[in-house]
Amino acid sequence: MTFSKGTSVILNSFLGTSEPEVDLNCNENYWLLIGKKGKIIDYHASYQDRVLVLFNNNLDDYGLENHNPIKNSLWIKKADLILDIE
């Protein structure tokens, strides 16, 4: 599957799983975003297996950490994404 800038995607899993395997801080529960849509806005050669996804949702509403320069964006593994074909 080819992921390029502007591609609409859905988070299908996070770190390869559908739910966290261990207890974690609420601000790190990115599994809450499974099923949420976004758009690929960047990729970097150093992060060969990840792309920068700008989510349609406000990550602050979920209490999640997001430190990227672009608000509501996270570096996500390509394997955790599916194409949004709607």
C-alpha positions in Angstrom: 0.0 0.0 0.0 1.4 3.4 -0.9 1.1 6.2 1.5 1.8 9.7 0.3 1.1 13.3 1.4 -2.6 14.0 1.2 -3.7 10.4 1.6 -6.8 10.0 3.8 -6.3 7.2 6.4 -8.0 5.5 9.3 -6.1 4.3 12.4 -6.7 0.6 12.4 -4.4 -0.3 15.3 -1.7 1.3 17.4 1.8 -0.3 17.7 0.2 -3.3 16.0 -2.5 -4.0 18.6 -6.1 -3.0 19.1 -5.7 -2.3 22.8 -2.9 -1.6 25.1 -1.2 -4.6 26.6 -0.3 -2.9 29.9 -1.6 -0.2 32.1 -0.5 3.2 31.0 -1.0 6.8 31.7 -4.2 8.2 30.2 -2.3 10.8 28.3 -0.5 7.9 26.4 -3.6 5.9 25.5 -3.4 6.4 21.7 -5.6 3.3 21.2 -8.5 5.7 21.8 -7.9 7.0 18.3 -8.5 3.6 16.6 -11.2 4.1 14.0 -10.4 7.8 13.8 -9.6 9.4 10.4 -6.8 11.7 9.4 -4.6 12.7 6.5 -0.9 12.1 5.9 0.8 15.4 5.9 4.5 14.4 6.0 7.0 11.6 6.0 10.7 11.5 6.6 13.4 9.2 5.3 14.6 8.6 8.8 11.2 7.3 9.8 10.8 4.7 7.1 8.0 2.9 8.7 6.1 6.0 10.0 4.1 8.9 8.5 2.9 12.1 10.1 -0.9 11.9 10.4 -3.0 15.0 11.0 -6.1 13.6 12.8 -9.6 15.1 12.2 -10.1 15.0 15.9 -8.6 17.3 18.6 -6.2 15.1 20.5 -6.6 17.4 23.6 -10.2 16.2 23.8 -8.8 12.8 24.5 -6.2 14.1 27.0 -3.4 12.8 24.7 0.1 14.1 24.5 0.9 15.5 21.1 4.2 17.4 20.9 4.6 17.7 17.2 4.8 21.2 15.7 1.5 20.7 14.0 -1.3 20.3 16.5 -3.3 17.0 16.4 -0.6 15.2 14.4 1.2 12.0 15.4 3.9 9.9 13.8 2.1 6.6 13.1 3.5 3.3 11.8 2.3 2.6 8.3 1.2 -0.9 9.4 -1.3 0.6 11.8 -3.1 2.5 9.0 -5.7 1.6 6.4 -6.8 3.8 3.5 -10.0 5.8 4.0 -11.9 5.0 0.8 -15.0 7.1 1.5 
